[in-house]
Amino acid sequence: MTPQDDLGRAVEAVLFASENPMTVEEIKAHIGAEADVRGALAGLEALYAGRGIELVRRGERWHFQTAADLAHLLRRDREEARKLSRAGIETLAIIAYHEPVTRAEIEAIRGVQISRGTIDVLMEAGWVRPAGRREVPGRPLTYATTAGFLSQFGLASRRDLPGIDDLKAAGLLDPVDLAFEAEASETVTEDE
């Protein structure tokens, strides 16, 4: 057995025993700072590809999970789907695309005041977290998404969020929004 095999086994054991996804630095804290953890993770990812469990990266954290195509085999309890309100969906989208963002900025983008409960529901779901305070008068609290948000929506990073062209192609943009956008581009063309 080579030292690389031993390192892979050690990384595998640490990840398997962990209750939560782990960063490379957290893994190194168990194995040793000089270890090539990234190389071991790449090897394990390839080893587990196509198997019943897989090693996945969500943001900068790694964990084992059941293969997506087999997850239905393990569901015994009926999941209670909690529907997110339209205000909640809009607020989550604004935070995801503009983070870190303050409550006032969210309200300015949405055009309406949000209730305190909206952000509380998103924080309770583990998708949004306080991200510090803005260095302006009043020092308002800012909000950002979490690793739980990335995991819930199957994203490796925020860069994987769909862009405007992706949303148009999927038919997810409101036709009224598209009409306003077309009118705005016509106005710019006329002004030129």
C-alpha positions in Angstrom: 0.0 0.0 0.0 1.4 3.4 -1.0 1.4 6.6 1.1 -1.1 8.0 -1.3 -3.4 5.1 -0.7 -3.1 5.7 3.1 -3.9 9.4 2.6 -6.9 8.6 0.6 -8.1 6.1 3.2 -7.6 8.7 5.9 -9.5 11.4 4.1 -12.3 8.9 3.3 -12.5 8.0 7.0 -12.6 11.6 8.2 -15.3 12.5 5.8 -17.3 9.4 6.5 -17.3 10.0 10.3 -18.1 13.7 10.0 -21.7 14.8 10.7 -21.3 17.9 8.5 -19.6 18.7 5.1 -15.9 19.6 5.6 -13.5 22.1 4.1 -10.0 21.1 3.0 -8.6 22.9 6.0 -10.9 21.0 8.4 -9.8 17.7 6.9 -6.1 18.8 7.2 -6.7 19.5 10.9 -7.3 15.8 11.3 -4.8 14.4 8.9 -1.9 16.9 8.9 -1.3 20.3 7.4 1.3 19.0 4.9 -1.1 16.3 3.4 -2.2 16.7 -0.3 -5.9 16.6 0.7 -7.1 18.1 -2.6 -5.3 15.3 -4.6 -6.8 12.7 -2.3 -10.3 14.2 -2.7 -9.9 14.1 -6.5 -8.9 10.5 -6.3 -11.9 9.6 -4.0 -14.3 11.6 -6.2 -13.2 9.5 -9.2 -13.3 6.3 -7.2 -16.9 6.9 -6.0 -18.2 8.2 -9.4 -21.1 6.1 -10.6 -21.5 4.1 -7.3 -24.3 4.0 -4.8 -22.7 6.8 -2.7 -20.7 9.6 -4.1 -18.3 12.2 -2.9 -19.6 15.7 -3.7 -18.4 19.3 -3.3 -20.8 22.0 -2.3 -19.2 25.4 -2.2 -15.9 24.7 -0.6 -17.1 21.8 1.5 -17.0 18.0 0.8 -19.3 15.2 1.9 -20.6 11.8 1.0 -24.2 11.5 -0.2 -26.4 8.9 -1.7 -26.4 8.9 -5.5 -29.2 11.1 -6.7 -30.7 8.3 -8.8 -30.9 6.0 -5.8 -32.2 8.5 -3.1 -35.8 7.3 -3.6 -34.8 3.9 -2.2 -34.0 5.4 1.2 -37.1 7.6 1.6 -39.3 5.9 4.2 -40.9 8.9 5.7 -43.0 11.3 3.6 -41.2 14.6 3.4 -43.3 17.5 4.4 -43.0 20.0 1.7 -43.1 23.5 3.1 -44.1 26.0 0.4 -42.1 29.2 0.3 -44.2 32.3 -0.2 -43.7 34.5 -3.2 -42.1 37.2 -1.0 -39.8 34.5 0.4 -38.8 33.3 -3.1 -38.1 36.9 -4.3 -36.1 37.7 -1.1 -34.0 34.5 -1.4 -33.3 35.3 -5.1 -32.3 38.9 -4.3 -30.0 37.7 -1.5 -28.4 35.0 -3.8 -27.8 37.4 -6.7 -26.8 40.5 -4.7 -25.2 39.3 -1.5 -24.2 40.7 0.9 -27.4 42.8 0.9 -29.3 44.8 3.5 -33.0 44.7 4.3 -33.3 48.2 2.8 -31.6 47.1 -0.4 -33.9 44.1 -0.7 -36.9 46.3 -0.2 -35.6 48.8 -2.9 -35.2 46.0 -5.4 -38.6 44.4 -4.6 -40.3 47.7 -4.4 -42.2 46.7 -1.3 -41.5 46.4 2.4 -40.7 42.9 3.6 -41.9 41.5 6.9 -39.3 40.4 9.4 -40.8 36.9 9.2 -39.7 36.4 5.6 -36.0 36.6 6.4 -36.6 34.6 9.6 -38.1 31.7 7.5 -35.1 31.7 5.2 -32.7 31.7 8.1 -34.6 28.9 9.8 -34.4 26.8 6.6 -30.6 27.3 6.8 -30.4 29.1 3.4 -29.6 32.7 4.6 -27.3 34.0 7.3 -26.3 37.4 8.7 -23.1 38.4 7.0 -22.0 41.4 9.1 -22.8 45.1 9.1 -22.4 47.7 6.5 -20.0 50.5 7.4 -22.6 53.3 6.8 -24.7 55.3 9.3 -27.0 53.0 11.2 -24.7 50.0 10.4 -27.5 47.9 8.9 -27.2 44.1 9.0 -26.3 42.4 5.7 -27.5 38.9 4.6 -25.9 36.2 2.5 -26.6 32.7 1.4 -25.2 29.6 3.2 -23.6 26.3 2.2 -27.0 24.8 3.0 -28.5 27.0 0.2 -25.9 25.6 -2.3 -26.5 22.1 -1.1 -30.3 22.4 -1.3 -30.3 23.7 -4.8 -27.4 21.4 -6.0 -25.0 24.3 -6.7 -21.2 24.1 -6.3 -21.0 27.9 -6.0 -23.1 31.0 -6.6 -21.5 31.2 -10.1 -23.7 28.3 -11.0 -26.9 30.4 -10.5 -28.8 30.7 -13.8 -28.2 33.9 -15.8 -30.8 36.1 -17.5 -30.4 34.1 -20.8 -30.9 30.8 -19.0 -34.1 32.1 -17.3 -35.5 33.4 -20.7 -34.7 30.0 -22.3 -36.5 28.2 -19.6 -39.6 30.5 -19.9 -39.3 31.5 -16.2 -39.3 35.3 -16.8 -42.7 37.0 -16.6 -43.9 38.2 -20.1 -44.5 41.6 -18.6 -40.8 41.9 -17.6 -39.8 40.8 -21.1 -42.0 43.5 -22.6 -40.5 46.2 -20.3 -37.0 45.0 -21.3 -37.9 45.2 -25.0 -39.4 48.7 -24.6 -36.3 49.9 -22.7 -33.9 48.6 -25.4 -36.1 50.3 -28.1 -35.9 53.6 -26.1 -32.1 53.3 -25.9 -31.9 52.7 -29.7 -34.1 55.7 -30.4 -32.0 57.9 -28.2 -28.8 57.0 -29.9 
